């Protein structure tokens, strides 16, 4: 999918969310926007409190401490509110809107040849099993965008202490890039094993349905069905587990680079202060902002991982299929394709 496709899909999901609940949609965006202010306010109020205490200015120190406490409380409240509001919105859209929209778009495709294509069926299996993951992935992507804006605010504050600290931007980008590389491997494994997941599900349902119980018992095929289903399930699970291990190795590498840059940045601030080029308040500001930066990067990595089901969803989603119909005069000229999402994990256990 191109950047235009992603923007169109984001616009469609945002519109669906807004139609479902204007109050919740605006609430999510508002809490994220206010969190940008609290990031800067926390560091600045702490620096004011420390500098006031060192200068023996009781009024400034007390005012800074009270302001820091209030900002911290506001940060915690905004975090809890944003999480709860987003959860309500995602649940409503995922249950009440998206499944019907996906099924309607699939039903409107003309012809039957696409139902015989394994790549189409693989992606249909994945997406139909993950409406909640798609909606949650979109809003996790929105939260990740605000997280990147928080990174920008943090870097601006660090730049007031020392321009060299702006180099932390490069180290902050490392975990995001490395995590993306790992997630691509997980998504590819999800797609590669989707056919095996469909096969093991079919075998499981065949062996456990009452209608087929008589034939299976007469033919004595129960053991063979169970063996084949378990073998396919274990093969798919092992392949996905290996992809998760490779993704973990990528993430560890990214965080190792960020840790090295984080330690180096704090060493620069301490060295400058020891030589008289800064104040202890600058050290507190740098430590606070750098810690916030680490938290923002960690949250952004987690949210980009959560958004993988959305970012890897391909044309069979409402936005793309409708765009295809409008471009072809109301017909979908080719069956849609879908990429994978982590939601399609092998959830059906082997038949005992």
C-alpha positions in Angstrom: 0.0 0.0 0.0 1.1 3.5 -0.8 1.1 6.5 1.6 -2.1 7.7 -0.1 -3.7 4.4 0.6 -2.8 4.6 4.3 -4.1 8.2 4.5 -7.4 7.1 2.9 -7.7 4.2 5.2 -7.0 6.5 8.2 -9.6 9.0 7.0 -12.2 6.2 6.7 -11.5 4.8 10.1 -11.5 8.3 11.7 -14.9 9.1 10.0 -16.4 5.8 11.2 -15.2 6.5 14.7 -16.6 10.1 14.6 -19.9 8.9 13.3 -20.1 6.3 16.1 -19.2 8.7 18.9 -18.2 12.4 18.4 -17.6 12.8 22.1 -15.2 9.9 22.5 -13.3 10.7 19.3 -12.8 14.3 20.3 -11.9 13.1 23.8 -9.1 10.9 22.6 -7.6 13.6 20.4 -7.9 16.2 23.1 -6.2 14.2 25.8 -3.3 13.4 23.5 -2.9 17.1 22.6 -2.9 18.2 26.2 -0.2 15.6 27.0 2.2 17.6 24.8 1.9 20.5 27.2 2.4 18.4 30.3 5.7 17.1 29.0 7.3 20.5 28.8 5.6 21.8 32.0 7.0 18.9 34.1 10.6 19.5 33.2 10.4 23.3 33.5 8.7 23.3 36.8 11.2 20.8 38.3 14.1 23.0 37.0 12.5 26.0 38.6 12.1 24.2 41.9 15.7 22.9 42.0 17.3 26.3 41.0 15.1 28.1 43.6 16.3 25.7 46.3 19.9 26.1 45.4 19.6 29.9 45.3 17.9 29.8 48.7 14.7 31.4 47.2 12.0 29.7 49.2 9.2 31.3 47.2 10.5 30.1 43.8 11.3 26.7 45.1 7.9 26.2 46.7 6.1 27.5 43.6 8.1 25.2 41.4 7.4 22.2 43.6 3.7 22.8 43.8 3.5 23.4 40.0 5.4 20.2 39.4 3.0 18.3 41.6 0.0 19.6 39.8 1.5 18.9 36.4 2.3 15.4 37.4 -1.2 14.8 38.7 -2.6 16.2 35.4 -0.3 13.9 33.4 -1.5 10.9 35.3 -5.1 11.9 34.9 -4.8 12.5 31.2 -3.1 9.2 30.7 -5.9 7.3 32.5 -8.6 9.3 30.8 -7.1 8.8 27.3 -6.7 5.1 27.9 -10.3 4.6 29.0 -11.8 6.8 26.3 -9.8 5.1 23.6 -10.9 1.7 24.9 -14.5 2.6 24.8 -14.3 4.0 21.3 -12.3 1.0 19.9 -14.8 -1.5 21.4 -17.8 0.3 20.0 -16.4 0.7 16.5 -14.9 -2.8 16.4 -18.2 -4.5 17.4 -20.9 -2.3 15.9 -19.4 -0.9 12.7 -16.3 -2.5 11.2 -17.4 -6.2 10.9 -20.5 -5.3 9.0 -18.6 -3.0 6.8 -15.9 -5.6 6.0 -18.5 -8.3 5.2 -20.5 -5.9 3.1 -17.5 -4.9 1.0 -16.5 -8.6 0.5 -20.1 -9.5 -0.6 -20.2 -6.6 -3.1 -17.3 -8.1 -5.1 -18.4 -9.4 -8.4 -17.7 -12.9 -9.6 -16.6 -16.0 -7.8 -13.1 -16.5 -9.0 -11.5 -14.7 -6.1 -13.0 -17.2 -3.6 -10.8 -19.9 -5.2 -7.6 -17.9 -4.7 -5.7 -19.0 -1.6 -4.0 -15.6 -1.1 -7.4 -13.9 -1.0 -8.8 -16.5 1.5 -5.7 -16.1 3.6 -6.2 -12.4 4.0 -10.0 -12.7 4.5 -9.3 -15.1 7.3 -6.9 -12.7 9.0 -9.0 -9.6 8.6 -12.3 -11.1 9.6 -10.7 -12.4 12.7 -9.4 -9.0 13.8 -11.8 -6.0 13.5 -10.8 -5.0 17.0 -7.1 -5.2 16.2 -7.6 -3.1 13.1 -9.5 -0.3 14.9 -7.1 -0.4 17.9 -4.2 -0.4 15.5 -5.4 2.8 13.9 -5.8 4.6 17.2 -2.5 3.3 18.4 -1.0 4.8 15.3 -2.7 8.1 16.2 -1.2 7.9 19.7 2.2 7.1 18.2 2.0 10.3 16.1 1.4 12.3 19.3 4.3 10.4 20.8 6.6 11.6 18.1 5.4 15.2 18.7 6.3 14.6 22.4 9.8 13.6 21.2 10.0 16.9 19.4 9.0 18.9 22.5 11.5 16.9 24.6 14.3 17.6 22.1 13.6 21.3 22.1 13.9 21.4 25.8 17.2 19.4 25.7 18.5 21.8 23.1 18.1 24.7 25.7 20.6 22.8 27.9 23.1 21.8 25.1 22.8 21.6 21.3 24.7 18.4 21.5 21.7 16.8 23.2 19.8 17.1 19.9 21.8 14.2 18.7 19.5 12.0 20.9 17.0 12.3 18.0 19.1 9.9 16.0 19.3 7.4 18.9 15.6 7.8 19.6 14.8 6.8 16.0 16.8 3.6 16.3 14.3 1.6 18.4 11.5 2.7 16.0 13.3 1.6 12.9 14.6 -1.7 14.4 11.1 -2.5 15.7 9.6 -1.9 12.3 12.1 -4.3 10.7 11.1 -7.0 13.3 7.4 -6.3 12.8 7.8 -6.8 9.0 9.1 -10.3 9.7 6.2 -11.1 12.0 3.6 -9.8 9.5 5.2 -11.9 6.7 5.1 -15.0 8.9 1.4 -14.4 9.7 0.6 -14.3 6.0 2.8 -17.3 5.2 1.0 -19.5 7.8 -2.5 -18.3 7.2 -3.3 -21.2 4.9 -2.0 -23.7 7.4 -4.2 -22.0 10.1 -7.2 -22.4 7.9 -6.4 -26.0 7.2 -6.0 -26.9 10.9 -9.2 -25.1 11.8 -11.0 -27.1 9.1 -9.6 -30.3 10.4 -10.5 -29.4 14.0 -14.1 -28.5 13.0 -14.5 -31.7 11.0 -13.3 -33.9 13.8 -15.4 -32.1 16.4 -18.7 -31.6 14.6 -21.6 -33.9 15.4 -22.6 -34.3 11.8 -19.3 -36.0 10.8 -18.9 -38.0 14.0 -20.6 -41.2 12.6 -18.5 -41.3 9.4 -15.3 -40.6 11.4 -16.1 -43.4 13.9 -17.0 -45.9 11.2 -13.9 -45.2 9.1 -11.7 -45.0 12.2 -10.2 -41.8 11.0 -10.4 -39.9 14.3 -6.8 -40.5 15.2 -5.5 -39.6 11.7 -7.5 -36.3 11.7 -6.2 -35.4 15.1 -2.6 -36.2 14.1 -2.8 -34.1 10.9 -4.5 -31.2 12.7 -1.9 -31.2 15.4 0.9 -31.4 13.0 -0.3 -28.4 10.9 -1.0 -26.4 14.0 2.4 -27.0 15.5 4.1 -26.2 12.1 2.3 -22.8 11.9 3.0 -22.0 15.6 6.7 -22.9 15.3 7.0 -20.7 12.2 5.4 -17.7 13.9 7.4 -18.3 17.1 10.7 -18.1 15.1 9.5 -14.9 13.5 8.8 -13.4 17.0 12.3 -14.4 18.1 13.9 -12.6 15.1 11.7 -9.5 15.8 12.8 -9.6 19.5 16.5 -9.6 18.4 15.8 -6.5 16.2 14.1 -4.7 19.1 17.0 -5.5 21.5 19.5 -4.1 19.1 17.5 -0.9 18.7 17.2 -0.3 22.4 20.9 -1.0 22.9 21.7 1.9 20.6 19.3 4.2 22.4 20.7 3.3 25.8 24.2 4.1 24.6 23.0 7.6 23.4 21.0 8.1 26.6 24.0 7.5 28.8 26.3 9.7 26.7 23.8 12.6 26.7 23.6 12.5 30.5 27.4 12.4 30.7 27.6 15.6 28.6 25.2 17.5 30.8 27.0 16.5 34.0 30.4 17.4 32.5 29.1 20.8 31.4 27.7 21.5 34.8 30.8 20.5 36.6 32.8 23.0 34.5 30.4 25.8 35.4 28.5 25.9 32.1 25.1 25.0 33.6 23.1 24.7 36.8 22.0 21.7 38.9 18.5 22.5 37.6 19.8 21.8 34.1 20.8 18.4 35.1 17.4 17.7 36.6 15.7 19.1 33.4 17.9 16.9 31.2 17.3 13.8 33.3 13.6 14.4 33.4 13.3 15.1 29.7 15.6 12.3 28.7 13.5 9.9 30.9 10.4 11.3 29.2 12.1 10.8 25.9 12.8 7.2 26.7 9.2 6.7 27.8 7.9 8.3 24.6 10.1 6.1 22.5 9.0 3.0 24.4 5.3 4.0 24.0 5.8 4.8 20.3 7.4 1.4 19.8 4.6 -0.4 21.6 2.0 1.6 19.7 3.6 1.0 16.3 3.5 -2.7 17.1 -0.1 -2.4 18.1 -0.8 -0.6 14.9 0.6 -3.4 12.7 -2.8 -5.0 12.0 -3.9 -1.6 10.6 -0.8 -0.7 8.7 -0.5 -4.2 7.2 -4.2 -4.3 6.2 -4.5 -4.3 2.4 -7.2 -3.4 -0.1 -10.0 -5.6 1.3 -10.7 -3.0 3.9 -13.7 -0.6 3.5 -11.6 2.4 2.3 -9.7 0.5 -0.5 -12.5 -1.6 -1.7 -14.9 1.4 -2.1 -12.1 3.3 -3.9 -11.7 0.4 -6.2 -15.4 0.3 -7.0 -15.5 4.1 -7.7 -12.5 3.8 -10.0 -14.1 1.0 -12.0 -17.6 2.3 -12.3 -19.0 0.3 -9.4 -17.1 -2.9 -10.0 -14.1 -4.3 -8.2 -11.9 -5.3 -11.0 -9.8 -7.7 -9.0 -10.2 -9.5 -5.7 -8.7 -7.6 -2.8 -5.5 -8.7 -1.1 -4.7 -8.4 2.6 -1.5 -8.6 4.5 -1.3 -10.1 7.9 -2.0 -9.0 11.4 -0.8 -10.5 14.7 -4.4 -11.1 15.6 -4.5 -14.3 13.5 -2.5 -16.4 15.9 -3.3 -20.1 16.0 -5.8 -20.0 18.8 -7.4 -23.4 18.2 -5.6 -26.1 20.3 -4.8 -29.5 18.9 -7.6 -32.0 19.1 -6.9 -34.3 22.1 
